[in-house]
Amino acid sequence: MAWYDEAVFYHIYPLGMTGAPKLNSYSEPEHRLNALIPWISHIKEIGCNAIYIGPLFESVGHGYETTDYKKLDSRLGTNKDLADFVSECHKQGVRVILDGVFNHTGRDFFAFRDIRQQRENSQYKDWYCNVNFRGNNSFDDGFSYENWGGYDLLAKLNQHNPAVRDYICDVIRFWVKEFDIDGLRLDAADVMDFDYMKALCQVANEVKQDFWLMGEVIHGNYSRWANDGTLHSVTNYMLHKALYSAHNDHNYFEIAHTIKYVSDMVGDRLKLYTFVDNHDVERIFTKLRNKAHFLPVHIMLYTLPGIPSVYYGSEFGIEGRKERNSDDSLRPALSYDDYKDAMKTNPYTKIISALGRIRQNTPALCYGDYKELELQTTHFAYERKLGNESVIVTVNNSDRDVNMTLRCVSLNKYIGALSGEEIVAEDGCVNVKVPANGGEIWICVGSSDKIFTPIKSVEINNPPEPVKVTEKAREVFEKQKETKLAKEEKAELNLNKPYEEMTVEELQEAILEKMRKNGPVTDYMLGTVRENTHQGSLLNWVRSFN
């Protein structure tokens, strides 16, 4: 058993949560990461004992175009700020894993910058995939290279190159030595070379006991990545999809099928990273057609096999929708002061907190075998059993109460960990009533020495209107939209003058004009240009095309 077998994660996208500028001016450090220190006690209070945070290191914009793996992004602070943050987490009993963006780098990374300057003479020309000095790219460098996701801003590393492997392995050693982290989430693991990941796994086994490697995998057979020789776990996107769509479609067969399908792939020993939303997908509160399903969805998140994770802010019931190919609303700035009383006032926070406490105090939910007890389109019951410890979970996605008679292995009394209701097994069965759009976790007396505080049913089954993101974040979003519209409606721009004399808007248009000569300009490319309002940065950018 390792610490991550009993982990409940809290996922933080730090550039968004702290309200950092969308583009890095590489100026003096702004100590925004320190604003996350007060959140640690909140994270602990809602029952999470681990944090996944990232990306964190110096980058151009959203964090995944790494400029320097050994320096905290200056928009967030200094390396000391990160070391202090991890130290405080550890003091409060919270583990920390970072986002390892090791599949690609940004164009400002030292190796790629050297290629731009030295071309064929660069000692790093083999650090990237398919560098071709007879080609070109959207930035008019006079050479082409393999990118990630169709974005030339993300240059794909050549993972077969021993020098690249050695460098990234040294980065992991540096992060452990400098920041004392407990593991990594590997970005884009599903497109990584397997020997490369095995090398990272060897380093993980060297640097720290129970150092955890989890990979981002969207599609495919999870056992290819999650096994004894590669990664400890991967993201369970299959279950993510099933959890919300099964409730929207009133079809619990989808979840039951997904559990069996995934179990057949990875077996019962490996635990996958389970979630209902993250920084790349819409918030669970936005995706659910019936907001009351927030309860049964999260009951299943915390009680099905896997390692559960909560994305920052979703414990408050905030909304988040992809808009105009932008993830901004998925990654809002949150002020601690706006939510410091959420445990007392917010029903969603109470639900998440209760589930977190139940999970941490009920070993069967971490280690127990899984067994279906009853399955219908609108209601579902299953058991998690560890030795003599029995936990029965019942959920209902319909608008009417449901009665279920369930066979159980224990002849003892069961207590509803959420409601406090008691039921007694008779003739090897228990009779339970599951409220409309609700659920319960029935713990056999003696299975846990913890007495859980019941949540009032009215708070569960009659949720209020969704909580809005902090006004500070809303103001930032609206200002960005207004600025963008103002630029698009700007009168004629004069591009027939020296770059040094151009306005920000004229430099932006000059860059776009250069890009258009090399091919279509994607929405992403357009966004990166429009969002850059630093004149010096734009000036360097437009000159790079010459």
Buried (B, 14 or more C-beta within 10 A) or exposed (E): EEBBBBBBBBBBBBBBBBBBBBBBBBEEBBBBBBBBBEBBBBBBBBBBBBBBBBBBBBBBBBBBBBBBBEBBBBBBBBBBBBBBBBEBBBEEEBBBBBBBBBBBBBBBBEBBBBBBEEBEEBEBBBBBBEBEBEEBBBBEBEBBBBBBEEBBBBBBBBBEBEEBBEBBBEBBBBBBEBBBBBBBBBBBBBBBBEEBBEBBBEBBEEBBEBBBBBBBBBEEEBBBBBBEEBBBBBBBBBBBBBBBBBBEEBBBBBBBBBBEEBBEBBEEEBBBBBBBBBBBBBBBBBBBEBBBBBBBBBBBBBBBBBBBBBBBBBBBBBBBEBEEEBBBBBBBBBBBEBBBEBBEEBBBBBBBBBBBBBBBBBBBBBBBEBEEBBBBBBBBBBBBBBEEBBBBBBBBBBEEEBEBEBBBBBEBBBBBBBBEBEBEBEEEEBEBBBBBBBBBBBBBEEBBEEEBEBBEEEBBEEBEEBBBBBEEBBEBBEEBBEEBEEBEEEEEBEEEEEBEEBEBBBBBBBBBEBBEEBEEBBEBBBBBBBBBBBEEBBBEBBEBBE
